[in-house]
Amino acid sequence: MQLFITVLILIPIAILGTVYYQEAKQMVIKDFGESNQQALNQFAASVELIVNNIIDISKQSYNDSRLNSIMAGNNSDNPYADWDYINQKINQIKASNRYVHSVYLYLAKSDKVISTEYGISDAASFPDVAFMNWYKNDSRTLILADTHPVKFWNNSPQTLDVFSVYAHLPLDRTNNYNGALIINIDQSMVYRDLHARIPDNGETPFMVLNSRKEVMISGLKEELYTDIRAKDHFQNAFSEPEGSFVSNIENKDQLVVYNTAENRDWTYVAMYPFDGISRSIHMIRNIILLMSIVLLVFSLIVSLLFTMRAVKPVDELHKHIRARTRRMPRKGNELGVLRDAVIDLIDNHDQLEEKLELTVPVFREKILNNLIEGVYASWQEIDHDLRMFAMDIPRKNLTLMLFELDGEEDSDGYKARNSSFLLYSISDTVEEYFSNYHDIGSFSLVNHRNQLVLALENPSSGVGELMVRIRELQQKLLNSLHVSLTAIVSDEPTDLLHISRNYREVRELLKYKILYSQMDIMLTSDIRSDNNTAYNYPYDKEELLKNNIRASKKDEALGLFREMLGSISKDRRYQNMYQFVFHLNSTIMVLINELGLSVDEIYGEEYSIEQLSNMNSKERVDIFFSVLIQTIVDVIEVNKSTRTNKYYQRITSYINDHYMQEITLESVSEQVNLSPTYINQILKSHLGITFVQLLNKTRIDQACSMMQKEDLKIKDIALWVGYSSSKYFIKIFKEIKGITPGQYVRGYHTDWTENP
């Protein structure tokens, strides 16, 4: 019997080992895929932001009245001047984004194409015919074209792979267009730059597929334009909007992670080395099987040798249990006596009890996590697990809240705080707070994303009172733990079975945090109700902002920027805030180019587009652009001071060299190539005097030097330093020195007699 039981137990172990291999493999694929989705999402978000920025530039291109007039075909006295103006505008567009390779403007009336790379060409002979095919055959106003090759220059044998934004102009028409704007984006530069900036990506390749699943962005040129599903290792793949799977590529296991963009049919793909992990799972499976065999053989041997000896301890154990259960005889309550005996046995095993106590909180946290993730399919499953672990938590009429740690500014810049210990401290404070102020049930969960989830029974006082309590709690945490939290409150009541829907909603609405300030409270109903507001970029204030920056009016520029930020954040659409961020950043880049400043000097060498895409609060937007504006103004002031010092040296040098001649402000103006007014402004800022005052002072100082060394007549000295009249010389001398020339000389020559 002993042998039979041993075999009966150990054979399933071997079977379970094989099952474990399959389950472990699927679990590792899922976990590894989810953990690496973040890098793929970051890559995808960066590509989307680049494309949206280019599309935004395309939409702005027809706001120029002169460009509008040129494209409409109005008569012009100087068409070459118009073409120069167009060339200047398209070069500004190219300079506004580092990923732009070339820009074309097609003038339908003259059938000409003006390009940053090819100059002015007839449409019929233009090297890139792809856009002309689109212009003639596609009635859509603005599209994002797939990657296609274009020549480096006219008649060039070499080509560059680009994807393009095609825009019929003007944008508000449905036919009879005046032309088109084409912006070509270098796919290889986008790939290299973004791939290099994703942390810890190693050699992980990324790809972007179009709607036909053809490769349009990749690090390998030979992969472009190929249907990825035609490859053996990608057969029947990408059937879902997102997911992950293991594929054998070149005899090595690769984990393929992919997702599809929401607003266009692009699929983003990343492939991670999985061969080592796959081998490890195989090895674990083999070890389990081997251990099962060894254990089976060992058990057989032990069973044969010690079966008889093992009977005695078992009998003693049976006697011990019987003795314990008879210790407290209770008529009709044998089960209760047995329970007491078992508890008493466990009480004598402190180590076992300690391990059980450490395990229970882990399972309780797992149950809470399963609730908010929507793992449970019925109330029966929920009730079973709650009873098993004696969890007394509210079940219905719940309000779900999500608290996220706000970022903090340190010496390395703005970054998020990340501390599990801090989050658990916050959780304790939150639960204690609501237990003191409200006699209602609650439970909380730290989800290790710098977030705390709190479910609270709906207070009878309503949402208004709850908002007051949350603000009081935020201030308490700020004072005690020096942390600030943004709260998202799902004000639609729910229960444990459906709480996952509210959780997914508040997670999704975290994107709206960019519209709010730190320690704000966001109600899901408020955000949902305003999601149809039209985008209204403050164009009227943009030009005034640039003028204030050019004029070094720092306070006025910062005030106007914050006014623009406040107006754009009122529409409650986070997409509009991101459009505002990238639009304003593009405008500032163009301004930097116009001022002849260095982009690296203003932005810093570590600047990347991820800095813009990672902004998740108004504070970050405010800090980024405020620092940017102040830096530009400071650089302008430094450059202006340098130029002013150079002009001052030029003016004073000319006066020192020509003071003895008959010079005037106008003559000096012609010589130093500065206006008379500007000359006086420079002298006022450096010396506090005008040009005439400086000229007289220079002449009188030279006259004093001559009087100290030589015995000369007043008339000769006056003529020598540039005065034609000795009387006028004496008058100016007395105004400056307070004494006459004669009185001045007597201090050096006692026998000198004043003789004009």
C-alpha positions in Angstrom: 0.0 0.0 0.0 2.8 2.4 0.9 4.5 1.6 -2.4 1.3 2.2 -4.3 0.7 5.6 -2.7 4.3 6.7 -3.4 4.0 5.8 -7.1 0.5 7.4 -7.2 1.9 10.7 -5.9 5.2 10.9 -7.8 3.9 10.1 -11.3 1.6 13.2 -11.3 4.7 15.2 -10.3 6.3 14.3 -13.6 3.1 15.2 -15.5 2.9 18.5 -13.6 6.5 19.2 -14.6 5.5 19.1 -18.3 2.4 21.2 -17.7 4.5 23.7 -15.7 6.8 24.1 -18.7 3.9 25.1 -21.0 2.3 27.4 -18.3 5.6 28.9 -17.3 6.5 29.6 -20.9 3.2 31.4 -21.6 3.4 33.3 -18.3 7.0 34.4 -19.1 6.0 35.4 -22.6 3.1 37.5 -21.2 5.1 39.1 -18.4 8.2 39.8 -20.5 6.0 41.1 -23.3 4.2 43.5 -20.9 7.4 44.7 -19.4 8.9 45.5 -22.8 5.7 47.2 -24.1 6.9 50.3 -22.3 9.9 50.8 -24.5 7.8 50.0 -27.6 5.1 52.5 -26.4 7.8 55.1 -25.9 9.2 54.5 -29.4 5.6 54.6 -30.9 4.7 57.8 -28.9 7.9 59.5 -30.1 7.1 58.7 -33.8 3.5 59.8 -33.4 4.7 63.1 -31.9 7.1 63.7 -34.7 4.4 63.0 -37.3 1.9 65.2 -35.5 4.4 68.0 -35.3 5.0 67.8 -39.1 1.2 67.7 -39.7 0.8 70.8 -37.5 3.5 72.6 -39.5 1.6 71.7 -42.7 -1.6 73.1 -41.3 0.1 76.4 -40.4 1.6 76.9 -43.9 -1.4 78.6 -45.4 -1.8 81.3 -42.7 0.7 83.5 -44.5 -1.2 86.1 -46.5 1.6 86.7 -49.0 2.1 83.0 -49.6 -1.7 82.7 -50.1 -1.6 85.5 -52.7 1.3 84.0 -54.6 -0.3 80.6 -54.7 -3.7 82.1 -55.8 -1.8 83.4 -58.9 -2.2 87.1 -58.3 -0.2 89.3 -60.6 3.2 90.2 -59.3 5.8 92.7 -60.6 8.6 90.5 -59.5 7.9 86.8 -59.6 11.6 86.0 -58.7 11.1 88.0 -55.5 8.0 85.8 -54.8 10.0 82.7 -55.4 12.7 83.9 -53.1 10.1 84.5 -50.4 8.7 81.0 -51.0 12.2 79.5 -50.8 12.7 81.3 -47.5 9.4 80.0 -46.1 10.1 76.3 -47.0 13.6 76.5 -45.7 12.1 77.7 -42.4 9.8 74.7 -42.3 12.8 72.4 -43.0 14.8 74.1 -40.2 11.9 73.8 -37.7 12.3 70.0 -37.4 15.6 68.1 -37.6 13.9 65.0 -39.2 12.7 66.9 -42.2 14.8 66.0 -45.3 13.1 68.2 -47.9 10.1 70.5 -48.5 8.3 71.1 -51.8 5.7 73.7 -52.7 3.7 73.1 -55.9 2.2 76.1 -57.6 -0.7 74.9 -59.7 -1.2 78.1 -61.6 2.4 78.2 -62.9 2.9 74.4 -62.8 6.2 75.0 -60.9 7.7 73.2 -57.9 9.9 75.1 -55.5 12.0 72.7 -53.4 14.7 73.0 -50.7 16.7 70.3 -52.5 16.0 70.8 -56.2 15.3 74.5 -56.5 12.7 75.7 -59.1 11.5 73.0 -61.5 8.7 72.4 -63.9 6.3 69.8 -62.5 6.7 67.6 -65.5 10.4 67.2 -65.0 10.5 67.2 -61.2 12.4 64.1 -59.9 9.9 63.0 -57.3 6.7 62.1 -59.2 5.0 60.4 -56.3 3.4 63.5 -55.0 2.1 64.6 -58.4 0.3 61.2 -58.7 -1.2 61.9 -55.4 -2.2 65.5 -56.3 -4.0 64.4 -59.5 -5.6 61.2 -58.1 -6.4 61.8 -54.4 -9.0 64.3 -53.3 -8.2 64.1 -49.6 -6.9 67.4 -48.1 -4.1 66.1 -46.0 -2.6 62.5 -45.8 0.4 60.8 -44.4 2.1 58.9 -47.3 3.9 55.6 -46.9 7.7 55.4 -47.1 9.0 55.8 -50.7 12.4 56.6 -52.3 13.4 60.1 -53.4 16.6 61.2 -55.1 19.2 63.1 -53.1 19.2 65.8 -55.8 18.2 66.2 -59.4 19.8 63.4 -61.6 21.3 61.8 -58.5 21.7 57.9 -58.7 21.3 57.7 -54.9 18.0 57.7 -53.2 16.7 58.3 -49.6 13.8 56.5 -48.1 11.2 59.0 -46.7 7.6 59.1 -45.6 5.7 62.3 -46.4 2.9 64.6 -45.3 1.0 65.7 -48.4 -1.3 68.7 -48.0 -3.5 70.3 -50.6 -3.6 74.0 -50.2 -5.6 75.9 -49.2 -6.7 73.4 -46.5 -10.3 74.7 -46.3 -11.2 73.7 -49.9 -12.5 70.4 -51.3 -11.5 71.1 -54.9 -9.8 73.7 -57.2 -6.7 73.7 -55.1 -4.0 76.3 -55.7 -1.2 73.8 -55.1 0.3 71.6 -52.4 2.9 71.4 -49.7 5.0 68.3 -49.3 7.2 67.6 -46.3 9.5 64.6 -46.6 10.7 62.9 -43.3 13.9 60.9 -43.3 12.8 57.5 -41.9 16.4 56.4 -41.2 17.2 59.5 -39.1 13.9 59.1 -37.1 14.8 55.4 -36.5 18.4 56.0 -35.5 17.6 59.0 -33.2 14.7 57.4 -31.4 16.3 54.0 -31.1 19.4 55.5 -29.5 17.4 57.5 -27.0 15.3 54.6 -25.7 17.1 53.4 -22.4 18.3 49.8 -22.0 17.1 48.8 -25.5 20.4 47.1 -26.4 20.3 45.7 -29.9 16.5 45.5 -29.9 15.2 46.3 -33.4 12.1 48.3 -33.9 9.9 48.5 -37.0 6.8 50.5 -38.2 4.4 48.8 -40.5 1.8 50.5 -42.7 -1.9 49.4 -43.1 -0.7 46.7 -45.6 1.8 45.4 -43.0 4.7 46.6 -45.2 7.8 47.9 -43.4 8.0 51.7 -43.7 10.4 52.5 -40.8 13.3 50.2 -40.0 17.0 50.2 -39.1 17.7 47.8 -42.1 17.2 49.3 -45.6 16.6 45.8 -47.1 13.6 45.3 -44.9 11.8 48.4 -46.3 8.7 47.9 -48.5 8.4 44.2 -47.7 5.2 42.5 -46.5 6.3 41.2 -43.1 3.6 38.5 -43.1 5.2 36.9 -46.1 8.1 35.8 -43.9 7.8 32.3 -42.5 8.3 33.3 -38.9 5.5 35.9 -39.1 2.8 33.8 -40.7 -0.7 34.5 -39.3 0.8 37.1 -36.9 -0.6 40.6 -36.0 -4.2 39.5 -36.1 -5.0 41.4 -32.9 -4.5 45.2 -32.3 -1.7 44.4 -29.9 0.1 41.5 -28.3 3.2 39.4 -28.1 4.4 36.0 -29.4 7.6 34.0 -29.7 9.0 33.3 -33.1 12.1 31.4 -34.3 14.2 33.8 -36.4 17.5 32.6 -37.8 17.4 29.6 -35.4 17.0 31.9 -32.4 13.9 32.5 -30.3 12.7 36.1 -30.5 9.9 37.7 -28.5 7.9 39.9 -30.8 5.9 42.7 -29.2 3.5 44.9 -31.2 0.7 47.3 -31.0 -1.4 49.4 -33.4 -1.7 53.2 -33.4 -5.2 54.4 -32.4 -5.4 57.2 -35.0 -3.8 55.5 -38.0 -3.3 52.0 -39.2 0.4 51.8 -38.3 1.7 48.8 -36.4 4.8 49.3 -34.1 6.9 46.2 -33.7 9.9 45.4 -31.4 11.8 42.1 -31.2 13.7 41.1 -28.1 16.2 38.2 -27.7 14.3 35.3 -26.0 16.6 32.4 -26.7 18.3 32.4 -23.3 15.0 32.6 -21.4 13.6 29.8 -23.6 16.6 27.6 -22.8 16.2 28.4 -19.1 12.6 27.3 -19.1 13.5 24.1 -21.0 16.2 23.4 -18.4 13.8 24.0 -15.5 11.4 21.5 -17.0 14.1 18.9 -17.5 15.3 19.4 -13.9 11.8 18.9 -12.6 11.4 15.6 -14.6 14.9 14.4 -13.5 14.1 15.2 -9.9 10.8 13.4 -10.2 12.6 10.2 -11.5 15.3 10.4 -8.8 12.7 11.0 -6.1 10.6 8.1 -7.4 13.5 5.7 -7.2 14.6 7.0 -3.8 11.0 6.7 -2.5 10.8 3.1 -3.7 14.0 2.2 -1.9 13.0 3.9 1.3 9.5 2.4 1.2 10.9 -1.1 0.9 13.5 -0.6 3.7 11.5 1.3 6.2 7.8 0.4 5.6 7.6 -1.6 8.8 9.5 0.9 10.9 7.3 3.7 9.6 4.2 2.1 11.0 5.1 2.7 14.6 5.4 6.5 14.4 2.2 6.7 12.4 0.4 4.7 15.1 1.8 7.0 17.8 0.6 10.0 15.9 -2.9 8.5 15.6 -2.8 7.8 19.4 -1.7 11.4 20.1 -4.5 12.9 18.0 -7.0 10.6 19.7 -5.7 11.6 23.1 -5.9 15.3 22.2 -9.4 15.0 20.9 -10.6 13.2 24.0 -8.9 15.8 26.3 -12.0 18.0 26.3 -15.0 15.8 25.6 -17.9 17.8 24.4 -21.1 16.0 23.7 -22.2 16.6 20.2 -19.2 18.8 19.4 -16.6 16.4 18.2 -15.6 18.6 15.3 -15.0 21.6 17.6 -12.8 19.4 19.8 -10.8 18.3 16.7 -10.4 21.9 15.6 -9.0 22.9 19.1 -6.6 20.0 18.8 -5.3 21.0 15.4 -4.9 24.6 16.5 -3.0 23.4 19.6 -0.7 21.4 17.3 -0.1 24.5 15.1 0.6 26.6 18.2 3.5 24.2 19.0 5.1 25.0 15.7 6.1 28.7 15.8 8.0 28.6 12.5 5.0 27.2 10.6 2.7 29.8 12.1 5.1 32.6 11.3 5.3 31.5 7.6 1.5 31.4 7.4 1.2 34.9 8.8 3.7 36.2 6.3 2.0 34.5 3.4 -1.6 35.8 4.1 -0.9 39.5 3.3 0.6 38.5 -0.1 -2.5 36.6 -1.1 -4.8 39.5 0.2 -2.9 42.0 -2.0 -3.2 39.5 -4.9 -6.9 39.4 -4.4 -7.2 43.2 -4.4 -5.1 43.4 -7.5 -7.3 40.8 -9.3 -10.4 42.9 -8.4 -9.2 46.1 -10.0 -7.7 44.2 -13.0 -11.0 42.5 -13.6 -9.8 38.9 -13.2 -13.0 37.7 -11.4 -16.0 36.7 -13.6 -18.7 36.2 -10.9 -19.7 37.2 -7.4 -19.2 33.5 -6.3 -15.5 33.7 -7.1 -15.1 37.0 -5.2 -17.1 35.7 -2.2 -15.0 32.5 -2.0 -11.6 34.3 -1.9 -12.8 37.0 0.5 -14.1 34.3 2.9 -11.0 32.2 2.6 -8.7 35.0 3.7 -11.2 36.7 6.1 -11.2 40.0 4.1 -13.8 42.4 5.4 -14.0 45.1 2.7 -17.0 47.0 1.2 -18.5 45.4 -1.9 -21.1 47.8 -3.4 -21.7 51.5 -3.8 -18.0 52.2 -4.1 -16.1 55.3 -5.3 -12.8 54.6 -6.9 -9.9 57.0 -6.5 -6.4 56.9 -8.1 -3.6 59.0 -6.4 -0.4 59.5 -8.4 2.8 60.9 -7.0 3.7 64.2 -8.7 7.2 64.8 -10.0 9.8 66.9 -8.3 12.5 69.3 -9.5 16.1 68.5 -8.5 19.6 69.2 -9.8 19.1 66.8 -12.7 15.8 68.4 -13.8 12.2 67.4 -13.5 11.6 63.8 -12.7 9.0 61.5 -11.1 9.5 60.2 -7.6 9.7 56.4 -7.3 9.7 54.7 -3.9 7.7 51.7 -2.9 8.4 52.4 0.8 7.1 56.0 0.3 3.9 54.7 -1.4 3.2 52.2 1.4 3.6 55.1 3.9 1.2 57.2 1.9 -1.2 54.2 1.8 -1.2 53.9 5.6 -1.8 57.7 6.0 -4.7 57.6 3.5 -6.4 54.7 5.2 -6.0 56.2 8.6 -7.3 59.5 7.4 -10.5 58.1 6.0 -11.1 55.8 9.0 -10.9 58.8 11.3 -13.1 61.2 9.4 -15.6 58.8 7.9 -17.2 55.8 9.5 -17.2 53.9 6.2 -15.4 50.9 4.7 -12.4 51.2 2.4 -9.5 49.4 1.0 -6.3 50.5 -0.9 -3.7 49.0 -3.1 -0.2 50.2 -4.2 0.3 49.3 -7.9 4.0 50.1 -8.1 3.5 52.7 -10.8 3.9 55.7 -8.4 0.2 55.2 -7.8 -2.2 54.3 -5.0 -5.7 52.9 -5.7 -8.4 53.6 -3.1 -11.9 52.2 -3.0 -14.3 54.0 -0.6 -17.9 53.5 0.3 -19.8 56.4 -1.1 -20.1 59.0 1.7 -23.6 60.2 2.5 -22.3 63.8 2.3 -21.7 63.5 -1.4 -18.9 64.3 -3.9 -18.5 67.9 -2.7 -17.6 66.9 0.8 -15.3 64.2 -0.6 -13.4 66.8 -2.6 -12.9 68.9 0.5 -11.6 65.8 2.3 -9.2 64.9 -0.5 -7.7 68.5 -0.6 -7.3 68.3 3.2 -5.5 64.9 2.8 -3.3 66.3 0.0 -2.2 69.1 2.3 -1.6 66.7 5.2 0.7 64.5 3.0 2.5 67.5 1.8 3.2 68.7 5.4 4.0 65.2 6.9 5.7 63.3 4.1 6.6 66.2 1.8 4.9 64.7 -1.2 2.2 66.0 -3.5 -0.5 63.8 -5.1 -2.8 64.3 -8.1 -6.2 62.6 -7.5 -8.5 61.2 -10.2 -12.0 60.4 -8.7 -14.4 58.2 -10.6 -17.6 59.7 -9.4 -19.7 57.0 -11.0 -20.6 54.4 -8.2 -19.5 50.8 -8.8 -19.1 47.5 -7.0 -16.3 44.9 -6.7 -17.4 42.9 -9.7 -17.3 45.9 -12.0 -14.6 48.1 -10.3 -12.1 47.2 -13.0 -14.0 49.3 -15.6 -13.7 52.4 -13.3 -10.0 51.6 -12.8 -9.3 51.4 -16.5 -11.1 54.7 -17.0 -9.1 56.6 -14.4 -5.9 55.1 -15.7 -6.8 56.3 -19.2 -7.7 59.7 -17.9 -4.2 60.1 -16.4 -3.2 61.6 -19.8 -5.4 64.6 -18.9 -3.0 65.4 -16.0 -1.1 67.7 -18.4 -4.1 70.1 -18.2 -4.0 70.3 -14.4 -1.7 71.6 -11.7 0.0 69.5 -9.1 -2.2 68.5 -6.2 -5.3 69.0 -8.3 -8.4 66.7 -8.2 -9.8 65.4 -11.5 -13.4 64.2 -11.8 -14.0 61.7 -14.6 -17.4 63.2 -15.4 -15.9 66.7 -15.8 -13.3 65.4 -18.2 -15.6 63.2 -20.3 -18.2 66.0 -20.7 -15.7 68.4 -22.4 -14.0 66.1 -24.9 -15.5 67.7 -28.0 -14.0 71.1 -27.6 -12.4 72.4 -30.8 -8.7 73.2 -30.9 -8.1 76.9 -30.6 -4.4 77.8 -30.7 -3.8 81.4 -29.7 -2.2 82.6 -33.0 -3.0 86.2 -32.1 -0.6 86.1 -29.1 2.2 84.1 -30.8 3.7 87.0 -32.8 3.5 89.3 -29.8 5.4 86.7 -27.8 8.2 86.5 -30.4 8.4 90.3 -30.5 8.8 90.5 -26.7 11.5 87.9 -26.8 13.3 89.7 -29.6 13.1 93.0 -27.6 14.5 91.2 -24.5 11.3 91.9 -22.6 11.6 88.9 -20.3 8.7 89.7 -17.9 6.3 90.6 -20.7 7.2 87.4 -22.6 6.8 85.1 -19.6 3.5 86.7 -18.7 2.2 86.3 -22.2 3.3 82.7 -22.4 1.5 81.9 -19.2 -1.6 83.6 -20.5 -1.4 81.4 -23.7 -0.9 78.3 -21.5 -3.9 79.1 -19.4 -6.2 79.7 -22.3 -5.2 76.4 -24.1 -5.6 74.3 -20.9 -9.2 75.3 -20.4 -10.6 73.2 -23.2 -10.0 69.9 -21.2 -8.4 68.0 -24.2 -5.0 66.7 -23.5 -4.3 66.2 -27.2 -4.8 70.0 -27.7 -2.3 70.7 -24.9 0.3 68.4 -26.6 -0.4 70.2 -30.0 0.1 73.5 -28.2 3.5 72.3 -26.7 4.8 71.1 -30.1 3.5 74.0 -32.0 5.0 76.5 -29.6 8.3 74.6 -29.5 8.4 74.7 -33.4 7.7 78.4 -33.3 10.6 79.0 -30.8 13.0 76.9 -32.9 12.1 79.0 -36.0 12.7 82.2 -33.9 16.1 80.8 -32.7 17.1 80.3 -36.4 15.9 83.8 -37.3 18.0 85.3 -34.5 21.1 83.3 -35.6 21.4 81.6 -32.2 22.6 78.0 -31.6 19.9 75.4 -30.8 22.3 73.5 -28.6 23.1 76.7 -26.7 19.4 77.3 -26.0 18.1 73.8 -25.5 21.2 72.0 -24.2 23.0 69.1 -25.8 20.8 66.6 -23.9 17.5 67.9 -25.5 15.4 65.3 -27.2 11.8 65.1 -28.4 11.1 62.7 -25.5 11.3 65.7 -23.1 8.2 67.1 -24.8 6.3 63.8 -25.0 7.0 63.0 -21.3 5.4 66.2 -20.0 2.4 65.2 -17.9 1.5 68.4 -16.0 1.1 72.1 -16.5 4.0 72.7 -14.2 6.3 70.7 -16.5 5.1 72.7 -19.5 5.5 76.0 -17.6 9.0 75.2 -16.3 10.2 74.0 -19.7 9.1 77.0 -21.7 9.8 79.5 -19.0 13.4 78.4 -18.8 13.6 78.3 -22.6 12.3 81.9 -22.9 14.6 83.2 -20.2 17.6 81.5 -21.7 16.9 83.1 -25.2 16.5 86.5 -23.6 19.7 86.1 -21.6 21.6 85.0 -24.7 20.2 88.0 -26.7 21.2 90.4 -23.9 24.8 88.9 -23.8 25.1 89.2 -27.5 23.7 92.7 -27.4 26.1 93.7 -24.7 29.0 92.3 -26.7 27.9 94.2 -29.8 27.4 97.4 -27.7 30.9 97.1 -26.3 32.4 96.6 -29.8 30.5 99.7 -31.0 31.6 101.8 -28.0 35.2 100.9 -28.7 34.8 101.9 -32.3 33.2 105.3 -31.4 35.7 106.3 -28.7 38.7 105.2 -30.9 37.4 107.4 -33.7 37.0 110.4 -31.4 40.5 109.9 -29.9 42.0 109.7 -33.3 40.2 112.7 -34.9 39.3 115.1 -32.1 41.6 117.8 -33.4 39.6 117.9 -36.7 36.2 119.4 -37.3 34.0 116.4 -36.6 30.3 116.2 -35.9 27.8 113.5 -34.8 26.7 113.0 -38.3 30.2 112.6 -39.7 31.1 110.0 -37.0 27.8 108.2 -37.7 28.9 107.8 -41.3 32.3 106.6 -40.4 31.2 104.0 -37.8 28.1 103.0 -39.7 25.7 103.6 -36.8 22.8 106.0 -36.5 23.3 109.3 -34.5 20.6 108.3 -32.1 22.2 104.9 -31.4 25.6 106.5 -30.9 24.2 108.7 -28.2 22.4 105.7 -26.6 25.6 103.7 -26.4 27.6 106.7 -24.9 24.8 107.3 -22.4 24.8 103.7 -21.3 28.6 103.6 -20.9 29.5 107.1 -19.8 26.3 108.9 -19.0 27.1 111.7 -21.5 26.3 112.6 -25.1 28.6 112.7 -28.1 29.2 116.5 -27.9 30.0 116.2 -24.2 32.5 113.4 -24.9 34.2 115.3 -27.8 34.6 118.5 -25.6 35.9 116.4 -22.7 38.5 114.7 -24.9 39.6 118.0 -26.4 39.9 119.7 -23.0 41.8 116.8 -21.5 44.3 117.0 -24.4 44.6 120.8 -23.9 45.3 120.3 -20.1 48.1 117.8 -21.0 49.7 120.3 -23.4 49.4 123.1 -20.8 51.3 121.0 -18.2 54.2 120.3 -20.5 54.6 123.3 -22.8 54.5 127.2 -22.7 52.0 127.8 -25.5 49.5 130.5 -26.3 45.8 130.0 -25.7 45.0 130.5 -29.4 47.5 127.9 -30.5 46.2 125.3 -27.9 42.6 125.9 -29.0 43.5 125.4 -32.7 45.5 122.3 -31.9 42.7 120.5 -30.0 40.1 121.4 -32.7 38.6 124.8 -31.7 38.6 127.5 -34.3 37.8 130.2 -31.6 39.9 130.8 -28.5 37.0 132.5 -26.8 34.8 129.4 -27.3 37.7 127.2 -26.1 37.9 129.3 -22.9 34.2 129.0 -22.3 34.1 125.2 -22.7 37.3 124.9 -20.6 35.7 126.8 -17.7 32.5 124.8 -18.0 34.4 121.5 -17.7 37.2 122.5 -15.3 35.6 125.3 -13.3 38.5 127.7 -13.9 40.0 129.5 -16.9 42.9 128.1 -18.9 45.2 130.8 -17.4 44.3 129.9 -13.9 44.9 126.2 -14.7 48.4 126.9 -16.2 49.6 129.1 -13.3 49.4 126.0 -11.2 52.3 124.6 -13.4 54.1 127.7 -14.7 54.4 130.5 -12.2 56.0 132.9 -14.8 53.3 132.3 -17.4 51.2 135.2 -18.5 47.8 134.7 -20.1 48.0 135.9 -23.7 45.2 134.9 -25.9 
